[in-house]
Amino acid sequence: MQNIVLWCLRGQGAPTAIAFQAGSRTDAVRQAEAQGWRVLDAGVSSAPAPRAPAPGLSFAIGRRPAIASDLFADQLATLLQAGIGPVEALRALASQARGGAAPLLKDVLGRLEQGHTLAGALEATQAFDDLLIALIRAAEETSDLPQALERYLQHAQQSKSVRQRIVTASIYPVVLLLVGGLVMVFLLVWVVPRFSGVFASMHGELPWAATLMLRWGELVKSHGSFLLLVLGTLVGGLVFAGASPAVRAALFARLLRQRHVGYYVQLMYLSRLYRTVGMLLDGGIAFPRSFQMASRLLPAHLRHAAEEALEAVRSGRSPSTALEAAGLSSPVAQQLLLVGERSGDLGAMMTKVASFHEGETARAIERFMRALEPTIMALMGLAIGFVVVVMYLPIFELASAIR
């Protein structure tokens, strides 16, 4: 057993160095991913292993607050394009920063004044996107820092646009399910039991709907607390499952096994991979290093394929051949990558592949949501309508019997 130090990231937090007792790097990565961390890099250390934070405790005391890397890049690019030097630009940003960003930017400024490079100063804070740091490091060699920041901003804007489409398309179905569920609970727990009291004093044979209401009303009256407890446990279990990295990973793996859904989910990750690699290539970073950095954004089930593709490229195979052999390509991507290899503009072609697949994914999401919304409305309408019919049908039958 040895101490494997992993640089990990969770959500929008800052990268954190965590050591795990494991027999190999693979075992340590599995431990980190089981706790909800995304592994960025790893190394072997002889230092005592600090205790890994428990899932959900990302607000640990002493941890530096993360800064919005896209906002920082936007502000810095604006100042640089106005003719202000990096040190003066950082000094201006640090003077107007508020909250947790102020000491962080002052730390970066202090390191710059001590002679550190901008990329080194940002990396030392452990609070900035490592993709931004890589682009800045490449730009420091080619003297095109404003252009590198613009590339990062375009990438951040595109990523936010894709996420926003998914979130926007999901809001209405989620609200519809929530409201419909609350209406059903209200009808079954409050309205139906009280409505069934109308038939409780009646003798003789009752209609089937009235009998069903009476039995449900008696069940709620005698075991109402237990039913509410079961309902609360069910809701709490769903919330816990949504917050548990292990459960989410299991559900995600099951989702990927679905032929159509899994295809588009994988396509989203591949789009992210291609866009990131293309941006790094345009920033002057060689393909093996660009692909190695971008592959950290992939989920665990695709990371092994990315490692195979990287080894194939290092052994002399072309990127298009290596990606196709590893299953990280598509027919459209294959053709565009071949064009990029022949023209020497592989970065632009990878960006085009990402845009094409992002558009395909967005159209698939829109089609799915268009079919999902009326389906949910129809199911909720049938459920609520059934309860209403069960309540009023006995009245109509009794009225007919009286006539």
TAURBEL-V340581 format. One record per residue. N is the residue number from 1. RES is the residue in one small letter. BURIAL is + if it has 16 or more other C-alpha atoms within 10 Angstrom, else -. Layout:
[[N & RES & BURIAL] [N & RES & BURIAL]]
//
This chain:
[[1 & m & -] [2 & q & +] [3 & n & +] [4 & i & +] [5 & v & +] [6 & l & +] [7 & w & +] [8 & c & +] [9 & l & +] [10 & r & +] [11 & g & -] [12 & q & -] [13 & g & +] [14 & a & +] [15 & p & +] [16 & t & +] [17 & a & +] [18 & i & +] [19 & a & +] [20 & f & +] [21 & q & +] [22 & a & +] [23 & g & -] [24 & s & -] [25 & r & +] [26 & t & -] [27 & d & -] [28 & a & +] [29 & v & +] [30 & r & -] [31 & q & +] [32 & a & +] [33 & e & +] [34 & a & +] [35 & q & +] [36 & g & +] [37 & w & +] [38 & r & +] [39 & v & +] [40 & l & +] [41 & d & -] [42 & a & +] [43 & g & -] [44 & v & -] [45 & s & -] [46 & s & -] [47 & a & -] [48 & p & -] [49 & a & -] [50 & p & -] [51 & r & -] [52 & a & -] [53 & p & -] [54 & a & -] [55 & p & -] [56 & g & -] [57 & l & -] [58 & s & -] [59 & f & -] [60 & a & -] [61 & i & -] [62 & g & -] [63 & r & -] [64 & r & +] [65 & p & +] [66 & a & +] [67 & i & +] [68 & a & -] [69 & s & +] [70 & d & +] [71 & l & -] [72 & f & +] [73 & a & +] [74 & d & -] [75 & q & -] [76 & l & +] [77 & a & +] [78 & t & +] [79 & l & +] [80 & l & +] [81 & q & -] [82 & a & -] [83 & g & -] [84 & i & -] [85 & g & -] [86 & p & +] [87 & v & -] [88 & e & -] [89 & a & +] [90 & l & +] [91 & r & +] [92 & a & +] [93 & l & +] [94 & a & +] [95 & s & -] [96 & q & -] [97 & a & -] [98 & r & -] [99 & g & -] [100 & g & -] [101 & a & +] [102 & a & -] [103 & p & +] [104 & l & +] [105 & l & +] [106 & k & +] [107 & d & +] [108 & v & +] [109 & l & +] [110 & g & +] [111 & r & +] [112 & l & +] [113 & e & -] [114 & q & -] [115 & g & -] [116 & h & -] [117 & t & +] [118 & l & +] [119 & a & +] [120 & g & +] [121 & a & +] [122 & l & +] [123 & e & +] [124 & a & -] [125 & t & +] [126 & q & +] [127 & a & +] [128 & f & +] [129 & d & +] [130 & d & +] [131 & l & +] [132 & l & +] [133 & i & +] [134 & a & +] [135 & l & +] [136 & i & +] [137 & r & +] [138 & a & +] [139 & a & +] [140 & e & -] [141 & e & -] [142 & t & -] [143 & s & -] [144 & d & -] [145 & l & +] [146 & p & +] [147 & q & +] [148 & a & +] [149 & l & +] [150 & e & +] [151 & r & +] [152 & y & +] [153 & l & +] [154 & q & -] [155 & h & +] [156 & a & -] [157 & q & -] [158 & q & +] [159 & s & -] [160 & k & -] [161 & s & -] [162 & v & -] [163 & r & -] [164 & q & -] [165 & r & -] [166 & i & +] [167 & v & -] [168 & t & -] [169 & a & +] [170 & s & +] [171 & i & -] [172 & y & -] [173 & p & +] [174 & v & -] [175 & v & -] [176 & l & -] [177 & l & +] [178 & l & -] [179 & v & -] [180 & g & +] [181 & g & -] [182 & l & -] [183 & v & -] [184 & m & +] [185 & v & -] [186 & f & -] [187 & l & +] [188 & l & +] [189 & v & +] [190 & w & -] [191 & v & +] [192 & v & +] [193 & p & +] [194 & r & -] [195 & f & +] [196 & s & +] [197 & g & -] [198 & v & -] [199 & f & +] [200 & a & -] [201 & s & -] [202 & m & -] [203 & h & -] [204 & g & -] [205 & e & -] [206 & l & +] [207 & p & -] [208 & w & -] [209 & a & +] [210 & a & +] [211 & t & +] [212 & l & -] [213 & m & +] [214 & l & +] [215 & r & -] [216 & w & +] [217 & g & +] [218 & e & -] [219 & l & -] [220 & v & +] [221 & k & -] [222 & s & -] [223 & h & -] [224 & g & -] [225 & s & -] [226 & f & -] [227 & l & -] [228 & l & -] [229 & l & -] [230 & v & -] [231 & l & -] [232 & g & -] [233 & t & -] [234 & l & -] [235 & v & -] [236 & g & -] [237 & g & -] [238 & l & -] [239 & v & -] [240 & f & -] [241 & a & -] [242 & g & -] [243 & a & -] [244 & s & +] [245 & p & +] [246 & a & -] [247 & v & -] [248 & r & -] [249 & a & +] [250 & a & -] [251 & l & -] [252 & f & -] [253 & a & -] [254 & r & -] [255 & l & -] [256 & l & +] [257 & r & -] [258 & q & -] [259 & r & -] [260 & h & -] [261 & v & -] [262 & g & +] [263 & y & -] [264 & y & +] [265 & v & -] [266 & q & +] [267 & l & +] [268 & m & +] [269 & y & +] [270 & l & +] [271 & s & +] [272 & r & +] [273 & l & +] [274 & y & +] [275 & r & +] [276 & t & +] [277 & v & +] [278 & g & +] [279 & m & +] [280 & l & +] [281 & l & +] [282 & d & +] [283 & g & +] [284 & g & +] [285 & i & +] [286 & a & -] [287 & f & +] [288 & p & +] [289 & r & -] [290 & s & +] [291 & f & +] [292 & q & -] [293 & m & +] [294 & a & +] [295 & s & +] [296 & r & +] [297 & l & +] [298 & l & +] [299 & p & -] [300 & a & +] [301 & h & -] [302 & l & +] [303 & r & -] [304 & h & -] [305 & a & +] [306 & a & +] [307 & e & -] [308 & e & +] [309 & a & +] [310 & l & +] [311 & e & -] [312 & a & +] [313 & v & +] [314 & r & -] [315 & s & -] [316 & g & -] [317 & r & -] [318 & s & -] [319 & p & +] [320 & s & +] [321 & t & +] [322 & a & +] [323 & l & +] [324 & e & -] [325 & a & -] [326 & a & +] [327 & g & -] [328 & l & +] [329 & s & +] [330 & s & -] [331 & p & -] [332 & v & -] [333 & a & +] [334 & q & +] [335 & q & -] [336 & l & +] [337 & l & +] [338 & l & +] [339 & v & -] [340 & g & +] [341 & e & -] [342 & r & -] [343 & s & -] [344 & g & -] [345 & d & -] [346 & l & +] [347 & g & +] [348 & a & +] [349 & m & +] [350 & m & +] [351 & t & +] [352 & k & +] [353 & v & +] [354 & a & +] [355 & s & +] [356 & f & -] [357 & h & +] [358 & e & +] [359 & g & -] [360 & e & -] [361 & t & +] [362 & a & +] [363 & r & -] [364 & a & -] [365 & i & +] [366 & e & -] [367 & r & -] [368 & f & -] [369 & m & +] [370 & r & -] [371 & a & -] [372 & l & -] [373 & e & +] [374 & p & -] [375 & t & -] [376 & i & +] [377 & m & -] [378 & a & -] [379 & l & -] [380 & m & +] [381 & g & -] [382 & l & -] [383 & a & -] [384 & i & +] [385 & g & -] [386 & f & -] [387 & v & +] [388 & v & -] [389 & v & -] [390 & v & +] [391 & m & +] [392 & y & -] [393 & l & -] [394 & p & +] [395 & i & +] [396 & f & -] [397 & e & -] [398 & l & -] [399 & a & -] [400 & s & -] [401 & a & -] [402 & i & -] [403 & r & -]]
//
